[in-house]
Amino acid sequence: MRRSAPAPTLRINPGNVAAYARVERGSAGLRLVAAEPPDGAERAPGKPMSLVGAAPFPAHEAVVIAGGQLVLLAGRGVAASMRTPAMHLIHDRRPPGLDAVAGAPMANAGLLHHDAGWRAVVLPSLGDIIADLGPGPVAVRADGRRVAAVRDGAIEERDVGGDDPAARHEGAPAAIAYAAGGSLVVAAGAAVGPPGTAAADGSPVVALAAAAEAPAVLALHEDGSLSVWGADGSRQATWASPLPAAASIGLSADGELAALGSGTGDPAAACLVRARDGALVRYIHGARAICTSPAGEGIAIAGDWGTAWLEAIEEESA
């Protein structure tokens, strides 16, 4: 681990950020200017926001953890922890081949993926909790106290601080996640449900993201479509992605908003959509990742230009 001091920051132009915007970085600082989203998507524009803080740390993945206090980032072979809302870099870590991160929304814990597989870490220091989770898929519970990993044809759940598996489920699904309340859900072909769910025909699920405080799970399918499920395996909605190809997905703590990012793919774009029907709430050209705070007061965005924090503009009372 390496501590950066003093923490670099980006000059920002806080102005109103429209629901549909484009990232620009110029002599006046980082700003987001109004821009049209892709054609064809149903629109449900969110309220204007303001840039609060930014750092010159390029990233293609981001997740807000610890109840909104920290952001865990992956970019250019480096994982980093940042403090919100000023986006001050706290620590970074460079395991060979670092390319992906995941986090516990309500705790200071996360997961890093690199050449040797997945490992669980504590934030903000990025020190190891469990260093040998294997190639995955993996998941971390919202409270950060349990992780799950697919290994040797089964899912092993491990409590943080424990040496032996806490539970084992036969099968090697393509994706796993912890739903609200701590129950484990898995991809079963084109379906989502508890371990042991029968595989369903259709485009297979390749990634899962669960809400921290609501019984909702978001699934990304191989054909690029998305679906929303209950933890019991009940399908609630299906819709098309506004992005040409979503590489990362997330779900707000209340299950109302789905977050989609282009990751390392092009064109760079990220968006928030209404989970129940896929209506476009926020779209940012030039961002590669977007994620909501579990506390609901802001969002983090990241791209080749750096990382930033946005918060809603308070409305004046009459």
C-alpha positions in Angstrom: 0.0 0.0 0.0 1.1 3.6 -0.6 -0.1 6.7 1.0 -0.2 9.8 -1.2 0.5 13.1 0.6 -0.6 15.7 -0.1 -3.6 14.4 -1.9 -4.0 15.9 -5.4 -7.2 17.6 -6.3 -8.8 18.8 -9.5 -10.1 22.3 -10.0 -13.8 22.2 -10.6 -16.5 24.4 -12.0 -19.3 23.6 -9.7 -22.2 25.1 -11.8 -25.5 23.2 -12.2 -25.0 19.8 -13.7 -27.9 18.8 -15.9 -29.4 15.3 -15.9 -27.9 14.6 -19.3 -24.3 16.0 -19.5 -20.8 15.7 -21.0 -17.5 15.9 -19.0 -15.2 18.7 -20.1 -11.8 19.5 -18.6 -10.3 22.9 -19.5 -8.7 26.0 -18.2 -11.7 26.8 -16.0 -11.4 23.3 -14.4 -13.5 20.2 -14.6 -17.2 20.8 -15.5 -20.2 19.0 -16.9 -22.1 20.7 -19.6 -25.6 19.8 -20.9 -25.7 17.2 -23.7 -28.3 15.0 -25.4 -28.5 11.4 -24.3 -28.8 8.6 -26.8 -32.0 8.5 -28.9 -34.8 6.1 -28.2 -34.6 5.8 -24.4 -37.6 6.7 -22.3 -36.5 9.7 -20.2 -37.2 10.5 -16.5 -34.5 13.3 -15.9 -33.2 13.6 -12.4 -32.8 17.0 -10.6 -29.8 19.2 -11.3 -26.7 18.5 -9.2 -23.5 20.3 -8.5 -19.8 19.2 -8.6 -18.5 19.1 -5.0 -15.0 17.6 -5.3 -12.7 15.9 -7.8 -9.3 14.2 -8.0 -7.0 13.5 -11.0 -7.3 9.7 -10.5 -8.4 8.0 -13.8 -10.7 5.1 -13.1 -13.0 2.7 -15.0 -14.8 1.2 -12.0 -16.1 2.9 -8.8 -18.2 1.8 -5.8 -19.3 3.9 -2.9 -19.0 2.1 0.4 -19.0 2.6 4.2 -22.4 4.2 4.1 -21.2 6.9 1.7 -18.0 7.9 3.4 -15.5 6.2 1.0 -15.2 5.4 -2.7 -13.2 2.3 -3.9 -11.8 2.7 -7.4 -10.0 0.7 -10.1 -8.0 2.3 -12.8 -4.9 1.6 -14.9 -3.7 -1.2 -12.7 -4.2 0.7 -9.5 -6.9 0.4 -6.7 -7.5 3.4 -4.6 -9.6 4.6 -1.6 -11.0 8.1 -1.5 -12.8 10.2 1.1 -16.1 11.8 0.1 -17.2 14.5 -0.6 -13.9 16.2 -1.3 -12.6 13.1 -3.1 -9.2 13.1 -1.3 -7.0 10.2 -2.2 -6.2 8.2 1.0 -4.4 5.1 -0.1 -3.6 3.2 -3.3 -2.4 -0.3 -4.1 -1.0 -1.9 -7.2 -1.2 -5.7 -7.3 -0.1 -7.0 -10.7 -3.0 -7.0 -13.2 -5.5 -5.1 -11.0 -8.6 -4.6 -13.1 -11.8 -4.7 -11.0 -13.2 -3.9 -7.6 -16.3 -4.5 -5.6 -17.4 -3.1 -2.2 -19.7 -3.5 0.8 -22.1 -0.5 0.7 -22.6 -0.3 4.5 -19.0 -1.2 5.6 -15.4 -0.3 5.1 -14.6 -3.5 3.1 -14.1 -4.3 -0.5 -12.8 -6.8 -3.1 -9.9 -6.5 -5.5 -9.3 -8.6 -8.6 -5.9 -9.0 -10.2 -3.6 -11.7 -11.8 -3.7 -13.9 -8.7 -7.5 -13.7 -8.4 -9.8 -12.0 -5.9 -8.9 -10.8 -2.4 -10.9 -9.1 0.4 -9.5 -5.9 1.8 -10.3 -3.4 4.6 -10.6 0.3 3.7 -9.3 2.9 3.6 -5.9 1.2 4.0 -6.6 -1.6 1.4 -4.9 -4.1 3.6 -5.8 -7.8 3.2 -8.6 -9.5 5.1 -8.7 -12.7 3.0 -6.1 -13.0 0.3 -7.0 -16.2 -1.5 -10.6 -16.0 -2.8 -9.6 -17.5 -6.2 -10.7 -16.5 -9.7 -14.4 -16.0 -8.7 -17.1 -15.0 -9.2 -17.2 -13.4 -5.7 -19.5 -11.3 -3.6 -19.3 -9.3 -0.3 -22.3 -8.9 2.0 -23.5 -5.3 2.5 -22.2 -5.3 6.1 -18.8 -6.5 5.0 -18.7 -9.4 7.5 -19.1 -12.3 5.0 -17.8 -13.0 1.5 -18.6 -15.7 -1.0 -16.5 -17.2 -3.8 -17.0 -19.9 -6.4 -14.3 -22.5 -6.1 -13.9 -26.1 -7.1 -17.5 -26.4 -8.4 -19.2 -24.9 -5.4 -19.9 -21.6 -3.6 -18.0 -21.1 -0.3 -19.1 -18.5 2.2 -16.5 -17.3 4.7 -17.0 -15.0 7.7 -14.4 -12.3 7.9 -11.9 -13.4 10.6 -12.9 -17.1 10.3 -10.7 -19.8 9.0 -13.2 -22.3 7.9 -16.1 -22.0 5.4 -19.3 -20.8 7.1 -21.5 -22.4 4.3 -21.1 -24.3 1.1 -23.5 -24.5 -1.9 -23.0 -26.9 -4.8 -22.8 -25.4 -8.3 -20.6 -22.9 -10.1 -22.8 -20.1 -11.3 -21.6 -17.3 -13.6 -22.5 -14.6 -11.0 -23.4 -14.4 -7.3 -24.5 -11.6 -5.0 -25.7 -10.9 -1.5 -29.2 -9.6 -1.4 -30.6 -7.3 1.4 -30.8 -9.2 4.6 -27.7 -11.3 3.7 -29.2 -14.0 1.6 -27.2 -15.3 -1.3 -28.5 -15.2 -4.9 -27.0 -16.8 -8.0 -27.3 -16.7 -11.8 -29.1 -19.8 -13.1 -28.9 -19.5 -16.9 -31.2 -16.6 -17.7 -32.8 -16.6 -14.2 -31.8 -15.4 -10.8 -32.6 -17.0 -7.4 -31.3 -18.7 -4.3 -28.6 -21.3 -4.6 -30.1 -24.4 -6.3 -32.4 -22.4 -8.6 -33.0 -24.3 -11.8 -31.4 -22.8 -14.9 -33.8 -21.0 -17.2 -33.6 -20.7 -21.0 -32.7 -17.3 -22.6 -29.7 -15.0 -22.6 -27.5 -16.1 -19.6 -26.9 -13.7 -16.7 -23.3 -12.7 -16.6 -23.3 -10.2 -13.7 -25.4 -9.4 -10.6 -25.7 -6.4 -8.3 -28.0 -6.2 -5.2 -29.6 -3.4 -3.3 -28.3 -3.0 0.2 -31.6 -2.2 1.8 -34.3 -3.4 -0.5 -35.2 -6.9 -1.9 -34.0 -6.2 -5.4 -31.3 -7.7 -7.6 -30.1 -6.3 -10.9 -28.9 -8.8 -13.6 -26.9 -8.1 -16.7 -27.5 -10.6 -19.5 -25.0 -11.8 -22.2 -27.1 -10.0 -24.9 -26.7 -6.7 -23.1 -30.3 -6.6 -21.7 -31.0 -6.1 -18.0 -33.5 -7.5 -15.6 -34.6 -6.9 -12.0 -35.4 -9.7 -9.6 -36.6 -10.3 -6.1 -34.3 -12.3 -3.8 -36.8 -15.2 -4.0 -36.3 -15.5 -7.8 -39.3 -13.5 -9.0 -38.7 -11.4 -12.1 -39.9 -7.9 -11.7 -38.7 -6.0 -14.9 -36.7 -6.4 -18.1 -35.3 -3.5 -20.2 -32.7 -2.6 -22.7 -29.5 -0.8 -21.7 -29.1 2.8 -22.8 -25.4 2.1 -23.2 -24.0 0.4 -26.3 -22.4 -2.2 -24.0 -22.6 -2.0 -20.2 -19.5 -3.4 -18.5 -20.4 -2.6 -14.9 -23.7 -2.5 -13.0 -24.9 -1.4 -9.6 -28.1 -0.8 -7.7 -28.9 2.0 -5.3 -29.5 1.0 -1.6 -33.3 1.4 -2.0 -33.4 -0.5 -5.2 -34.8 2.4 -7.2 -31.9 3.3 -9.5 -29.7 1.1 -11.6 -26.1 2.3 -12.4 -24.5 1.3 -15.7 -20.9 2.0 -16.8 -18.9 1.4 -20.0 -15.8 0.3 -18.1 -12.8 0.2 -20.4 -15.0 0.0 -23.5 -15.8 2.8 -25.9 -17.5 5.1 -26.2 -17.0 6.1 -22.6 -20.4 6.7 -20.9 -22.3 6.0 -17.7 -25.9 6.4 -16.6 -28.5 6.0 -13.9 -31.8 4.5 -14.9 -35.1 3.8 -13.1 -34.9 0.2 -12.1 -38.5 -0.6 -12.5 -38.7 0.3 -16.2 -35.3 1.4 -17.5 -36.2 5.1 -17.9 -33.1 7.2 -18.2 -32.5 9.4 -15.1 -29.0 10.6 -15.7 -26.5 10.1 -18.6 -22.9 11.3 -18.6 -20.8 11.2 -21.8 -17.1 10.8 -21.0 -17.6 8.9 -17.7 -16.8 5.3 -17.4 -18.4 4.5 -14.1 -21.2 6.0 -11.9 -22.4 4.9 -8.5 -24.8 6.1 -5.9 -24.1 6.7 -2.2 -25.9 4.3 0.2 -26.9 7.4 2.2 -28.5 8.9 -0.9 -26.9 12.3 -0.8 -24.6 12.0 -3.8 -23.0 10.1 -6.6 -19.5 9.3 -7.7 -18.4 9.4 -11.4 -15.1 8.4 -12.9 -13.4 8.3 -16.3 -10.1 8.9 -18.1 -10.1 12.5 -16.7 -10.3 11.5 -13.0 -13.0 11.0 -10.4 -15.6 13.4 -9.0 -18.4 13.7 -6.5 -21.8 15.3 -7.2 -24.6 16.2 -4.8 -28.1 17.4 -5.3 -28.7 21.2 -5.3 -30.9 22.1 -2.3 -34.1 23.8 -3.4 -34.8 27.2 -1.8 -38.0 27.2 0.4 -40.8 29.5 -0.6 
